[in-house]
Amino acid sequence: MAKKKQPKKTAARPQLGDSVEILDAGSVLEEPITQTLETNYMPYAMSVIVSRALPEIDGFKPAHRKVLYTMYDMGLLKGNRTKSANIVGSTMHLNPHGDQAIYDTMVRLARGNESLLVPFVSGKGNFGKAYSRDMAYAASRYTEAKLEEVCNELFRDIDKDTVDFVDNYDATTQEPTLLPVTFPTILANNTLGIAVGMASSICSFNLAELCETTIALLKNPDHDIRSTLPAPDFVGGGYILYNEEDIGRIYETGRGGVRVRARYEYQKDGNMIEVTQIPPTTTIEAIMDKIAELVKSGRVKEISDMRDETDLNGLKLTIDLKRGQDADKVMQKLFRMTPLEDSFPCNFNILISGMPRVMGVREILGEWAAFRTECVRRRTYYDLQGKEKRLHLLKGLEAILLDIDKAVRIVRETEEEAEVVPNLMIGFGIDKVQAEYVAEIKLRHLNREYILRRTQETTDLEADIARLKDILNSPAKIKRVIIDELAAVAKQYGEPRRSEILYEAELPEDEDEDEGMPDYPVTVFYTREGYFKKITPQSLRMSGEQKLKEGDEITVQMETKNNAELLFFTSKCQVYKCRVGDFDDGKASVMGDYIAARLGMEEGETPVYMALTTDYKGHMFFLFANGKAAKVPMESYATKQNRRKLLNAFSDKSPLVYAAHLHEECELAIYTSAGRMLLVNSAQVPAKQTKNTAGVNVVTLKKNQSIIHVRRAANLELTDPHRYRVRTLPAAGAILRGEDTAEQMQLL
């Protein structure tokens, strides 16, 4: 009899959470990646956001607050300077990080570093310079520091329960959670911070203007902020190129950018330009590197030499010009091509009660006013309790005024010390606290003059208590206290603006932008992911395959000239303008420039279409998901002032499906979600001069239908194209035939 074959046993597949034995590897526990992120990464991310990178409403990150409070605790607000190494060592009781990280934080707070418009640390020694990457600060053992006088406003009444205190990391001492600042420090200094998945970038404002604006908002919540706070102010000075729309957006939303231009003087004797102030986002070395690169490539031919002449008098970059050159025209070119003109990105992301919030200036000042109101209320309540306690004791002292001899007799005739206080309570009808106070009076003070002098305080205390209770019960009076403090800060510490505001009418017209820009043929490449590069014909002939980001593809490859203009239309209905020559010549082996970062687009903003022109001829054609089309003359995007960004570049009423720069009229194939197609000639759509026009109806759509795809019809091979054409618009189009559907899918 044949032996029955046994079925082969297979091992059960391990399930999530099962322990799997691997030879020589121990035990491996399988778990979802989401669980790993939640248990391991999320606590770190939250720690960075809440306890490290983002500032709070008092204007400080935890590291800054720990350094300043340590210096205050060391008596450095009124005392002499001490070695920075002492400060760093003492701060380590609150900050469990390395000494170098603490010292880096203190250096940035110092006046000598020139990072802050309102510095908080008065230093002696070399603290480096924020505008130089090579000018390093001295070690902490060589420098000395104390707090600036303005720090009186940071710690005013901190010992009167104005803010909460918490234990430090090892519970050996306590530190404040916030500082009771008497002015909005959050907007008085620029702050940069990068957290996990979010960041903060706050520009600084002039202290006097900031206090005036806060006072005006406390009096009238509808106050026009720009009337008292015209623009940011930077410690490095420079010129702010005022754009009303950009400033308005920053003030309302907390996002946007401020363009800052360097300040220079032309020295006719030496035929040279002296740059004395630069934007806060760059360094003098970065500017020199870019100028050297431009001179070496031949794109700037007017400069013969340059040198860094920065000394104890401050920053100075000297640029020698060749004979016969116009200094203003040279600087206009350098403003376009170097960081001598740069944009400060604004992202007012602040922690409010432990939650990050992006707010505009009005909302930030409102939150600060609420915080300061609570500080004043807590201070007033603390003072009230102290005066009520003092008054209570004096009332007991007043009771023994009637018979001092009786008080002495009670103390003398009491046999046991513990019975003195109870006997005084019975003898004069006072409570235990009052009796304790009376019993502790020295024998030399048991005279009528002393007692009368003390009881005379009663009237003053009663008046003070009534005033403090009145303040506590009146929000208007608390607001008046805050206003008076702000006015005092502005008067004592306010300074003139450092950054001068240049309005659009005052800016010189850059008519000679093409002058000096080499004009030679190039091939430009633009990818779906938003990367751009240009390659010269010689380099292109020697090139191999174009390097692209994984999953990316080239959408535009076009031959043009180096001085052609580029217009990048974005997802936020804006257009950014630049020139091909603003980009360096590239190679096939590089991915190119990421346009969103290179042009300083807003957070979340991406380019959706690139147009290239030399003469602003033709039209921009837009098709929207709601079935409307807009045709705008290209010349509508040309500006006399050569502005780099235009708002309202196209309509935002419906999502954009298709955009194209049409040099001549053409036929477009429009596909809808209903499975229909319509052939439309662009000549059937009338042109509108308004850039953000909503357009005209082209496709008739039913509810929940939309345009899903558009392409040029020239490459389509349709069996009966007349089926999809109509004489009048709008139209619904015709249902796609089977063979035409296959043609469409092949082209997609």
Secondary structure, DSSP 4 states (H G I P E B T S, - for coil): -PPPPPPPP-PPPPPTT-EEEETTTEEEE---HHHHIIIIIHHHHHHHIIIIIS-BTTS--HHHHHHHHHHHHTTTTTS--EEHHHHHHHHTTT--S-HHHHHHHHHHHBGGGT--SS--EEEES----TT-SS-PPPPTTT-EEEE-GGGHHHHTTGGGT-S-EEE-TTSSSEEESS---SS-HHHHS-EEEE-SS-EEEE----HHHHHHHHHHHHH-TT--HHHH--S---TT--EEE--HHHHHHHHHHSEEEEEEE-EEEEETTTTEEEEEE--TT--HHHHHHHHHHHHHHTS--SEEEEEE--BTTB--EEEEEPTT--HHHHHHHHHHHSTTEEEEEEE-EEEETTEEEE--HHHHHHHHHHHHHHHHHHHHHHHHHHHHHHHHHHHHHHHGGG-HHHHHHHHHH-SSGGGHHHHHHHHHT--HHHHHHHHTS-GGG-SHHHHHHHHTHHHHHHHHHHHHHHHHT-HHHHHHHHHHHHHHHHHHH----SSEEE-GGGSPP-TTSSTTS---EEEEEEETTSEEEEE-HHHHHT--SPP--TT--EEEEEEEETT-EEEEEETTS-EEEEEGGGSPB--TTS--EEHHHHTTPPTT--EEEEEEESS--SEEEEEETTSEEEEEEGGGG--TT--SEES--S--SS-EEEEEEESS--EEEEEETTSEEEEEEGGGSPB-SSTT---EE-B---TT--EEEEEEGGG---S-GGGGB-SSSSB--EEPPHHHHHHHHHH-
